[in-house]
Amino acid sequence: MKVEKAAYTVLTMGLIVSVSLLATGLALRFTTYGEPLAQAILFIAAIALILTPLVTIVTIFAVFISNREIRNAIVALIVLMLMLLSAMLGVIFRIKIR
């Protein structure tokens, strides 16, 4: 499988899922009975949008491994580790600004 096709597929599906959940959450938000459910769906939509690049890098890494492109797989793994490290540092050193 080509790397470009895999990345395109994952990014497109992530966007479609996120936008669909966002539209559903907003529609429920404007109804009178859907407030708690709407908040949950909007939260899941945000998480899906945030996780899409991470899943893309994991997919690219898997494609590189299956194609036996070790150098590119190492680069994808380094990018993945940097993304995870930045997320962990963001959680550890979060500063609340008023």
N, C-alpha and C positions, 0 to 999 in steps of 0.2 A: 504494500500500500504506500502511496506517496504521502510524504509528510504534510504537504500543503493541503491535500484533500482531507486528511485527518484533522488538521487544525481548523480548517474551514467548517467541517461538520460539527466539531465540538463547540466552536464559537457561535455558530448559527443556532444550534439546539439550545445552548445556554441562554442566548438572547431571547429566543422564542418562549422558552419556559419562564424566564424572568418577566417578560412583558405580559405574558398571559396571566401569571399570578398577580402582577401589579394591577392589571385591568380588573381582574376579579375582586381583588382587595378594595380597590377604589369604588367599584360598583356596590359592594357590600357596605362600604363606609357611608355611602349616601342613603342607605336604607335605615330605617329606624331600629331594626332588630338585629343588625349584623355587626355591632361594634366590636365585641371581643374576638369574633371570628375574623373580622376584617383586619384587626391589628396583627393577628397571628399570620394571616396570609401575606400581608405586606412585609412582615418580618422575614418570612420564608423567601419572598421575592428578592429582598435585599441580599440575603445570604446566598441565594442562587446566583445573583449577579456578581457578588464578590468572589465566589468559588469558581466561576467560569474560567478565568485565566489559569488558576491552579490546576484544574482538570485538563486544560489544554496542554500545559507543560508536561503533565504526567502522561498524556496520550502521545505527545511528540516523543518523549523518552521511550515509551514502549515501542513505537514504530521504528525508532532508530535501533533499538535492540533487536527487533525482529528482522531488520534489514542488515544487521551486523555492521552498522556504522558506529563503531565504538567511540571515536573522537567526538562525534556529534552528540552521542548519548551522554558522554561525560559533561559536555557543555550544558546540555539540558538538565542534567542532574545538579550541576553547580547553580544554575538559575533557580531550580526548584528549592535548593537549600537556602539560597539567599532570600527567596520569597518567604519561606517558613521562618527564617531567622528574623526578618524584618517584622513579621506579624507577631512573633514572640516578644521582641523588644518593644513593640508598640503596646502590647498588653502589660508588660512589666513596668515600663517607664511612662505610663500614661499620666499626663499632667492635665488637671482640670483648669480650664481658663474661664474666668467669669465674664 
